[in-house]
Amino acid sequence: MKKLKPLVQIILIAAYVFSVSCSKEKDSPLPNENAAKSQLKSILPPSPVSVYGVWHAGNDYCSWATVRNMTDFDIKNHWLIDRGNGSPSVNLVVLSFVNPLRLLNQTTDAGTLNGIPRGMTSDVVSYFTSHGVRVMLSIGGITYTADWTQALTTNATQLGLNAAAVATSLGVGIEIDYEENITPNLIGLQAFIDAYRSQLPYDATGANAAARLTIDLGAGDRFLIDICRKATADWLNTSNPVLDYANAMVSGTKNGSASSIQGDWQEHVDGKPQYSPPILPLSPAKFTGSLFLVGNHVIAECNSFNSSLEKAMGNYVQSVQPNGAGTSAGMLGFMFWAAECSATNRVCTTPSNTCQNGVGAGATFYSIPVAMSALRQQ
């Protein structure tokens, strides 16, 4: 018996330990299993693409300085309102660019009328809106960065009031494209937004086209850092939104790989907690991602949807999960730079270079809603 007793004790102890470990396995999963199950439960369903638009550079490299002949305009831009089946290729066109300083001063000269480029007429706006395509005016661009700063310093409030008046008059939204990367005038930009919203309050329904106010951010969080930090924290939060959404702009001079572009967009979703002060996470429902439409030659985004980055990244755009902000999956959609003639070193979208088989085919593939009104808020 004395020889057997230790053995019996060992067997009893082993049986007890085994029974306890089985109990834990069933009733109290290990921490990593908890995390895995929690992750599975937290995966949100994809959201459809709702914003699908182009920046429009006009026929003179973003100056829009000449009143357009609408017959010629239609020949060069018909693909935007007809993807080949009578439906528009996009649901948003952003006319680019308005000089902020001329808008503030309500300048009238050879290329500008009361602060707006002469080519940005009600005829051009109605060309698109009559087909259900929303129109916005973009204020700024890289060329007018210094003019943005000067206008904000001179009278940011009046600039905002002037922008709201133009938006109301033409029935268009306004995009803020202020590309000051080092010392942006954030106080002035806040005053501009406050003044605009004093005339056109935030409208979650999207019914009032003029109430739509958006902002451009860098492709990721490493460009326009101060503007990104301010916009993410104060203007694009889902609890008290001030701006409708942001556009993550194109990166560099040409489209990169799907993985590199996705990495940029993911920075907005994740934020930059390591920065001091940090950039907060941005809800995927509060921004779009942008791609080049053409390069120094016609590229897949324009003429071959099946080979395009747009198609390759469609699952990510519709399914990216929030990571600290927002409660729904998926970005708002895609923006493309740019229709017609954006630069001397880029081909123009013309009757021989329509983008029906690129962006137009994408509109069909993603079942783009032409009448873009209410957008996801969370």
C-alpha positions in Angstrom: 0.0 0.0 0.0 2.8 2.4 0.8 4.2 1.9 -2.6 0.9 2.4 -4.3 -0.2 5.5 -2.4 2.0 8.1 -4.2 0.9 6.6 -7.5 -2.7 6.9 -6.6 -2.2 10.5 -5.5 -0.5 11.4 -8.8 -3.4 9.8 -10.7 -6.0 11.7 -8.7 -4.1 15.0 -9.1 -3.8 14.5 -12.8 -7.4 13.7 -13.1 -8.4 16.8 -11.3 -6.1 19.1 -13.4 -7.4 17.5 -16.6 -11.0 18.1 -15.5 -10.3 21.7 -14.6 -8.5 22.4 -17.9 -11.4 20.9 -19.9 -13.8 23.1 -17.9 -11.8 26.2 -18.7 -11.6 25.3 -22.3 -15.4 25.1 -22.6 -16.6 27.8 -20.3 -13.7 30.4 -20.2 -11.8 30.4 -23.5 -8.1 31.5 -23.4 -7.5 35.2 -24.0 -6.4 34.7 -27.6 -9.5 32.7 -28.3 -11.6 35.5 -26.8 -9.9 38.0 -29.1 -10.5 35.8 -32.2 -14.2 35.3 -31.3 -14.6 39.0 -30.6 -13.0 39.8 -33.9 -15.3 37.5 -35.8 -18.3 39.0 -34.1 -17.2 42.6 -34.9 -16.8 42.1 -38.6 -19.4 44.4 -40.2 -21.0 43.8 -43.6 -19.8 45.7 -46.6 -21.4 48.9 -47.8 -22.2 49.9 -51.4 -20.2 52.6 -53.1 -22.2 55.8 -52.9 -19.8 58.6 -54.0 -18.4 58.0 -57.5 -17.0 61.2 -59.1 -14.4 63.0 -61.1 -12.6 66.3 -60.6 -13.1 68.2 -63.9 -10.2 70.3 -65.0 -11.9 71.9 -68.0 -10.1 72.3 -71.3 -7.5 74.7 -70.1 -5.7 72.9 -67.2 -7.9 73.9 -64.3 -8.3 77.6 -65.2 -11.8 77.5 -66.5 -11.1 81.0 -67.8 -13.3 80.9 -70.9 -17.0 80.4 -71.4 -17.5 77.0 -73.0 -19.4 76.3 -76.2 -21.8 73.8 -74.9 -21.9 71.8 -78.2 -18.1 71.4 -78.0 -18.4 70.7 -74.2 -20.8 67.9 -74.9 -18.6 66.3 -77.5 -15.7 66.2 -75.1 -17.7 65.2 -72.0 -20.6 63.2 -73.1 -19.1 60.0 -71.6 -19.7 61.6 -68.2 -23.4 61.7 -68.7 -23.6 58.5 -70.8 -21.6 55.3 -70.0 -23.0 53.8 -73.2 -26.4 52.8 -71.9 -27.8 56.2 -71.3 -26.9 56.4 -67.6 -24.1 58.7 -66.3 -20.7 57.3 -65.7 -20.4 59.2 -62.4 -22.7 60.8 -59.8 -20.5 63.7 -58.9 -18.5 66.2 -60.9 -16.2 68.7 -59.1 -15.2 71.7 -61.2 -11.6 72.6 -60.4 -10.5 75.2 -59.4 -11.7 78.5 -57.9 -9.0 80.9 -56.8 -9.9 81.7 -53.1 -8.4 85.2 -53.2 -10.4 86.2 -56.3 -13.5 84.7 -54.7 -12.8 86.8 -51.6 -12.3 90.0 -53.6 -15.1 89.1 -56.1 -12.7 89.8 -58.9 -13.8 90.5 -62.4 -11.2 90.3 -65.1 -10.5 88.5 -68.4 -10.9 85.0 -66.9 -13.0 85.7 -63.8 -16.5 87.0 -63.1 -17.4 88.1 -59.6 -14.7 85.8 -58.2 -15.7 82.7 -60.2 -13.9 81.4 -63.3 -15.9 82.5 -66.4 -16.1 78.9 -67.6 -18.0 77.7 -64.5 -21.4 78.7 -65.7 -24.9 77.7 -64.9 -25.0 76.0 -68.3 -22.1 73.8 -67.4 -23.7 73.0 -64.0 -27.1 72.2 -65.5 -25.4 70.0 -68.2 -24.7 67.6 -65.4 -27.5 68.2 -62.9 -30.1 67.7 -65.6 -28.8 64.1 -65.8 -28.9 63.6 -62.0 -25.2 64.3 -61.5 -24.3 66.4 -58.5 -21.9 69.3 -59.1 -19.4 71.0 -56.7 -16.8 73.7 -57.0 -13.4 73.1 -55.7 -11.7 76.1 -54.1 -7.9 75.9 -54.2 -5.7 73.3 -55.5 -1.9 73.2 -55.2 -1.5 76.3 -57.5 -3.6 78.5 -55.2 -2.2 77.4 -51.8 -0.6 80.8 -51.1 -3.8 82.5 -52.2 -5.8 80.4 -49.7 -3.5 81.5 -46.9 -3.7 85.1 -47.9 -7.5 85.0 -48.2 -7.9 83.3 -44.8 -5.7 85.9 -43.2 -7.4 88.8 -44.9 -11.0 87.9 -44.1 -11.9 84.3 -43.7 -15.4 85.0 -42.6 -16.2 87.0 -45.8 -14.6 84.2 -47.9 -17.0 81.7 -46.3 -20.0 83.9 -46.9 -19.0 84.5 -50.5 -18.5 80.7 -51.1 -22.0 80.1 -49.6 -23.5 82.7 -51.9 -22.0 81.1 -55.0 -23.1 77.7 -53.9 -26.6 78.9 -53.4 -26.7 80.8 -56.7 -25.5 77.9 -58.8 -27.0 75.0 -56.7 -23.6 73.4 -56.1 -21.6 72.1 -53.2 -18.2 73.4 -52.2 -14.9 71.5 -51.7 -12.0 72.9 -49.6 -8.7 72.1 -51.3 -6.2 73.9 -49.1 -2.8 72.3 -49.6 -0.6 74.1 -47.1 1.5 71.3 -45.7 3.6 73.3 -43.2 1.8 76.2 -41.6 -1.9 76.1 -42.5 -4.1 78.9 -41.1 -6.4 76.7 -39.1 -8.0 79.5 -37.3 -8.9 81.1 -40.5 -10.2 77.9 -42.0 -12.4 77.4 -39.0 -13.8 80.9 -39.5 -14.4 80.1 -43.2 -16.3 76.9 -42.3 -18.3 78.7 -39.6 -19.4 81.4 -42.0 -20.4 78.9 -44.6 -22.4 76.9 -42.2 -24.1 80.0 -40.9 -25.7 80.3 -44.3 -25.9 76.6 -45.2 -26.2 74.4 -42.1 -25.0 70.8 -42.3 -27.7 68.7 -44.0 -27.6 65.0 -43.3 -30.3 64.3 -45.8 -28.2 65.7 -48.7 -31.3 67.3 -50.1 -29.7 70.8 -50.4 -26.8 70.5 -52.9 -25.4 73.8 -51.7 -25.1 72.5 -48.1 -22.6 69.9 -49.1 -19.2 71.0 -47.9 -16.2 68.7 -48.1 -12.4 68.8 -47.7 -9.4 67.3 -49.4 -6.8 65.5 -47.2 -3.6 63.8 -48.2 -3.6 60.3 -49.6 -2.6 59.2 -46.1 -1.9 60.9 -42.8 1.6 62.0 -43.6 0.7 65.0 -45.8 -1.4 68.0 -44.7 -0.8 66.7 -41.2 -2.2 69.7 -39.3 -5.2 70.0 -41.5 -5.9 66.2 -41.2 -5.6 66.4 -37.4 -8.0 69.3 -37.2 -10.5 67.9 -39.7 -10.6 64.4 -38.3 -11.1 65.6 -34.7 -13.4 68.6 -35.2 -15.1 68.5 -38.6 -15.5 64.9 -39.6 -16.4 63.2 -36.3 -19.6 61.2 -36.5 -21.1 62.6 -33.3 -21.1 66.2 -34.4 -20.3 66.4 -38.1 -19.5 69.8 -39.6 -18.2 68.7 -43.0 -19.9 66.1 -45.1 -16.8 64.0 -45.9 -13.2 64.2 -47.0 -11.4 63.0 -50.1 -8.1 61.2 -49.7 -6.3 62.7 -52.7 -4.2 61.0 -55.3 -0.6 60.3 -54.2 2.4 61.5 -56.3 2.1 61.8 -60.0 0.7 58.3 -60.9 -1.2 55.5 -59.4 0.9 53.1 -57.3 0.1 49.5 -56.5 -3.1 48.5 -54.9 -1.3 47.6 -51.7 0.5 51.0 -51.4 -2.7 52.9 -52.1 -4.6 50.8 -49.6 -1.9 51.5 -47.0 -2.4 55.2 -47.5 -6.2 55.0 -47.0 -5.8 52.7 -44.0 -3.8 55.4 -42.3 -7.0 57.5 -42.2 -8.9 54.7 -40.7 -6.3 53.9 -38.1 -5.2 57.5 -37.3 -1.7 58.2 -36.1 -1.6 57.7 -32.3 2.2 58.0 -32.3 2.1 61.6 -33.5 2.2 64.4 -30.9 -0.5 65.5 -30.8 -2.1 62.4 -32.4 -4.3 62.2 -35.5 -7.5 60.4 -34.5 -9.0 57.6 -36.5 -11.4 58.6 -39.2 -14.7 56.7 -39.8 -14.5 54.9 -43.2 -18.0 56.5 -43.9 -16.4 59.9 -43.8 -14.0 59.7 -46.8 -13.4 58.6 -50.3 -10.3 57.3 -52.0 -8.8 58.8 -55.2 -7.1 57.4 -58.3 -5.7 59.0 -61.4 -8.0 58.7 -64.3 -5.3 59.2 -67.0 -1.6 59.5 -67.1 0.8 60.5 -69.9 -1.1 57.8 -71.8 -4.5 56.3 -71.4 -4.5 53.9 -68.4 -6.9 51.1 -67.2 -8.9 53.5 -65.0 -10.1 55.1 -68.2 -10.3 52.3 -70.7 -10.2 48.8 -69.0 -12.2 48.4 -65.8 -11.3 44.7 -65.5 -7.6 45.6 -65.4 -8.0 48.7 -63.2 -7.0 49.4 -59.6 -10.5 50.5 -59.0 -11.7 47.0 -59.5 -8.8 45.5 -57.6 -9.5 47.7 -54.6 -13.3 47.4 -54.7 -13.5 44.9 -51.9 -11.3 47.0 -49.6 -13.2 50.2 -50.3 -16.6 48.5 -49.6 -15.4 46.4 -46.6 -12.7 48.2 -44.7 -13.6 48.0 -41.0 -13.7 51.0 -38.7 -10.8 51.1 -36.2 -11.8 53.6 -33.5 -14.3 55.7 -35.3 -17.5 54.9 -37.0 -19.9 51.9 -36.8 -20.2 50.8 -40.4 -17.7 49.2 -42.8 -16.6 50.6 -46.1 -15.4 54.0 -47.4 -17.9 56.2 -49.2 -16.4 55.5 -52.7 -14.0 56.6 -55.4 -12.9 59.9 -56.9 -10.9 60.2 -60.1 -8.4 62.9 -61.2 -9.3 64.3 -63.7 -11.7 64.7 -66.6 -10.8 66.7 -69.7 -7.3 68.3 -69.6 -5.6 68.5 -66.2 -2.0 69.0 -67.2 0.3 69.4 -70.2 2.0 66.1 -69.4 -1.3 64.1 -69.2 -3.6 63.0 -72.0 -7.0 64.6 -72.1 -10.3 62.7 -71.9 -11.6 63.4 -75.4 -14.1 61.7 -77.8 -11.2 59.3 -78.7 -10.2 58.9 -75.1 -13.6 58.5 -73.3 -13.5 56.6 -70.1 -16.8 54.7 -70.7 -14.9 51.4 -70.5 -13.1 52.3 -67.3 -15.0 54.5 -64.9 -18.2 54.0 -66.9 -18.0 50.2 -66.7 -17.2 50.6 -63.0 -20.4 52.6 -62.5 -22.3 49.6 -63.8 -20.3 47.0 -61.8 -20.8 48.9 -58.5 -24.4 49.8 -59.3 -23.7 53.4 -58.6 -26.8 55.4 -57.5 -27.0 58.3 -59.8 -29.1 60.5 -57.6 -26.6 60.9 -54.7 -28.3 62.5 -51.7 -28.1 61.1 -48.2 -24.8 59.5 -47.3 -23.9 57.1 -44.5 -23.2 59.2 -41.4 -21.5 56.5 -39.2 
